């Protein structure tokens, strides 16, 4: 897969690179934000408030605006939203006004809207699913998953049917998070997708519905030898895949899961996987 071009002032790993872990874990948005935070360091004073960052997004320079959007996402993760009753409307307005600006602004603001959890943002994020930048569509899909709004299911299904692989992965995650049974047929069809990580994220989503048709793919995800044959998959991605599959298979097929978990607990090279398997066996 061809990676998008990356400028010198963005993270080395783009959303395309890190999405594999991103969509497999419900806390992926927080994890990625924290990773980027440490990569860049503090880009502004801790004394700045949510309105300060919003004003900077509106009127700052090109570099300052997307950095302010990122810092705003950090404050929201830190629980600052309750202090600002009109924050959702303000963020939506800035998100809308940034449509023709640096796409990172809308990406981070989509994170903010997802973390705020207000469904008034659903139409705006659905509109962002049509953005020319795949990364913006990824963030919009993931944010919609955080909102748990069934009104987002039809557009997410359309994205999942037609978009490129990384956006499809994000849509699969979001559909699983929302939990509307209308998504099951399409997700089940994706269990045979030739692209491994699309298949894997579909399996996690299907398992969330308690559907046992995900068992075969979940077994594949728990087989490290099979993961070794997936082109380009890093060791940490293999661990992430196994860790995501453990609770999924326990939920839908606990009897089938036991021998697999016992093997993982005894001999998997990852101590984290061993620990997760032991905990699941309890």
C-alpha positions in Angstrom: 0.0 0.0 0.0 1.3 3.4 -0.9 1.7 5.7 2.2 0.5 9.3 2.0 3.2 12.0 1.8 4.1 13.3 5.3 5.5 16.8 6.0 8.3 17.4 8.4 6.0 18.7 11.2 3.6 15.8 11.5 4.1 12.5 13.4 6.3 9.9 11.7 3.5 7.4 11.8 0.4 8.5 9.9 -3.1 7.4 10.8 -2.7 4.8 8.0 0.3 3.2 9.8 -1.1 3.2 13.3 -4.7 2.4 12.4 -4.2 -1.3 12.9 -4.0 -0.9 16.6 -6.3 2.1 16.6 -9.4 0.2 15.5 -8.7 -2.9 17.5 -8.8 -1.2 20.9 -11.7 0.9 22.1 -9.2 3.2 23.8 -7.2 3.7 20.6 -8.1 7.4 20.2 -6.7 8.1 23.7 -3.6 6.0 23.0 -2.8 7.6 19.7 -3.3 11.1 21.2 -1.0 10.3 24.0 1.7 8.9 21.7 1.6 12.0 19.5 1.7 14.1 22.6 4.9 12.6 23.8 6.4 12.7 20.3 5.9 16.4 19.9 6.2 17.4 23.6 4.2 20.2 24.9 3.5 22.7 22.1 1.9 25.3 24.2 1.7 26.5 27.8 -0.3 24.4 30.3 -1.9 27.6 31.4 -3.9 27.9 28.2 -7.6 27.1 28.4 -10.1 25.4 26.1 -11.3 28.9 24.8 -7.7 29.9 24.2 -7.0 26.8 22.0 -10.3 27.3 20.1 -9.4 30.9 19.4 -6.0 29.8 18.2 -7.6 27.3 15.9 -9.7 30.1 14.5 -7.0 32.7 14.0 -3.5 31.2 14.5 -1.0 30.5 11.8 -1.0 27.4 9.7 1.2 25.4 12.1 -0.3 26.8 15.3 -3.8 26.0 14.3 -3.5 22.3 13.9 -1.3 22.1 17.0 -4.0 24.0 19.0 -6.6 21.5 17.7 -4.4 18.7 19.0 -3.9 20.4 22.4 -7.6 20.9 22.6 -8.1 17.2 22.2 -5.7 16.7 25.1 -7.7 19.0 27.4 -10.9 17.2 26.5 -9.3 13.9 27.3 -8.3 15.4 30.6 -12.0 16.1 31.5 -12.1 19.8 30.8 -15.3 19.8 28.8 -17.6 20.1 31.8 -16.4 23.7 32.4 -17.7 24.9 29.1 -21.4 24.2 28.4 -21.3 25.6 24.8 -18.2 23.7 23.8 -19.9 21.3 21.5 -21.4 24.1 19.4 -18.1 26.0 19.4 -16.1 23.0 18.3 -18.6 22.1 15.6 -18.5 25.7 14.2 -14.7 25.6 14.1 -14.7 22.1 12.5 -17.1 23.4 9.8 -15.1 26.5 9.2 -11.9 24.5 8.8 -13.2 22.5 5.9 -10.7 24.0 3.4 -7.8 24.3 5.8 -5.0 21.9 7.0 -6.9 18.5 7.3 -5.2 17.8 10.6 -7.4 20.5 12.2 -10.6 18.6 11.3 -9.0 15.3 12.3 -8.2 16.4 15.8 -11.5 18.3 16.2 -13.2 15.0 15.2 -11.4 13.4 18.1 -12.7 16.1 20.3 -16.3 15.7 19.1 -16.1 11.9 19.6 -14.8 12.3 23.1 -17.4 14.8 24.0 -20.0 12.2 23.1 -22.7 14.6 22.0 -24.8 13.3 19.1 -25.5 16.7 17.7 -22.1 16.3 16.1 -23.3 13.2 14.1 -24.3 15.1 10.9 -21.1 17.0 10.8 -19.0 13.9 11.2 -21.1 12.0 8.6 -20.3 14.9 6.2 -16.6 14.4 7.0 -16.9 10.8 5.8 -16.9 12.4 2.3 -13.7 14.4 2.8 -11.0 14.0 0.1 -8.4 13.1 2.7 -8.6 9.4 3.8 -7.2 10.3 7.2 -10.0 12.7 7.8 -12.5 10.0 6.9 -10.8 7.7 9.3 -11.0 10.1 12.2 -14.7 10.9 11.4 -15.6 7.2 11.4 -13.9 6.5 14.7 -15.5 9.6 16.3 -18.9 8.3 15.1 -18.2 5.1 16.8 -17.7 6.9 20.0 -21.1 8.7 19.7 -23.0 5.4 19.5 -25.6 7.0 17.2 -27.5 4.6 15.0 -28.2 7.5 12.6 -24.5 7.1 11.5 -25.0 3.4 10.5 -26.2 3.9 6.9 -23.3 6.2 5.9 -20.8 4.0 7.7 -22.1 1.0 5.8 -21.7 2.8 2.6 -18.1 3.8 3.5 -17.4 0.2 4.5 -18.7 -1.1 1.2 -16.8 1.3 -1.1 -13.9 3.1 0.6 -10.2 2.2 0.8 -8.9 -0.3 3.3 -7.9 1.9 6.2 -11.2 3.8 6.1 -13.0 0.4 5.9 -11.2 -0.7 9.0 -12.3 2.4 10.9 -15.9 1.9 9.7 -15.9 -1.7 10.9 -14.7 -0.5 14.3 -17.4 2.2 14.5 -20.1 -0.2 13.4 -19.2 -2.6 16.1 -19.1 0.2 18.7 -22.6 1.5 17.7 -24.0 -2.0 17.9 -26.8 -1.8 15.3 -27.8 -5.3 14.0 -28.3 -3.7 10.6 -24.5 -3.8 10.2 -24.1 -7.5 10.8 -24.7 -8.8 7.2 -22.1 -6.6 5.7 -19.6 -7.2 8.5 -20.1 -11.0 8.2 -19.4 -10.7 4.4 -16.1 -9.0 5.3 -15.0 -12.0 7.3 -13.7 -13.4 4.0 -12.1 -10.2 2.9 -8.7 -10.8 1.3 -7.1 -8.0 3.3 -6.2 -9.4 6.7 -6.7 -6.4 8.9 -10.1 -5.6 7.3 -11.1 -9.2 8.0 -9.8 -9.0 11.6 -11.6 -5.8 12.5 -14.8 -7.1 11.0 -14.5 -10.2 13.2 -14.1 -8.1 16.3 -17.2 -6.1 15.3 -19.2 -9.2 14.5 -18.2 -10.8 17.9 -19.6 -7.7 19.7 -23.0 -8.7 18.4 -22.5 -12.2 19.9 -22.4 -13.7 16.4 -20.5 -17.0 16.3 -19.7 -16.6 12.6 -16.7 -14.7 13.7 -15.1 -17.7 15.3 -13.0 -18.8 12.3 -11.4 -15.4 11.8 -10.8 -15.1 15.6 -9.0 -18.4 15.6 -6.8 -17.0 12.8 -6.1 -13.9 14.9 -5.0 -16.1 17.8 -2.7 -18.2 15.8 0.7 -16.5 15.8 2.1 -18.7 13.0 -0.7 -17.5 10.7 -0.1 -13.9 11.7 3.6 -14.4 10.8 2.4 -14.9 7.2 0.6 -11.6 7.0 2.7 -9.3 4.9 4.1 -6.3 6.7 2.6 -7.0 10.1 5.0 -5.8 12.9 5.5 -7.8 16.1 3.5 -5.2 18.1 0.6 -5.5 15.7 0.6 -9.2 16.1 0.4 -8.8 19.8 -2.4 -6.2 19.4 -4.4 -8.6 17.2 -4.1 -11.5 19.7 -5.0 -9.2 22.6 -8.1 -7.9 20.8 -9.2 -11.5 19.8 -9.0 -13.0 23.3 -12.1 -11.2 24.8 -14.0 -11.6 21.5 -13.6 -15.3 21.3 -14.3 -15.7 25.1 -17.6 -13.9 24.6 -18.9 -16.0 21.7 -17.2 -19.4 22.1 -15.8 -19.9 25.6 -15.5 -23.7 25.2 -13.5 -23.3 22.0 -11.4 -20.6 23.5 -10.1 -22.6 26.5 -7.4 -24.8 24.7 -6.3 -21.8 22.7 -5.9 -19.7 25.8 -4.1 -22.4 27.6 -1.5 -22.6 24.9 -1.1 -18.8 24.8 -0.8 -18.7 28.6 2.0 -21.2 28.6 4.1 -20.5 25.6 3.3 -17.3 23.8 6.5 -15.1 23.4 4.7 -12.0 24.6 4.3 -11.7 28.4 1.4 -9.4 27.8 -0.4 -12.0 25.8 0.4 -14.7 28.4 -1.1 -12.5 31.1 -4.2 -11.7 29.1 -4.8 -15.4 28.4 -4.4 -16.3 32.0 -6.8 -13.7 33.1 -9.3 -14.8 30.5 -9.0 -18.4 31.7 -10.2 -17.3 35.1 
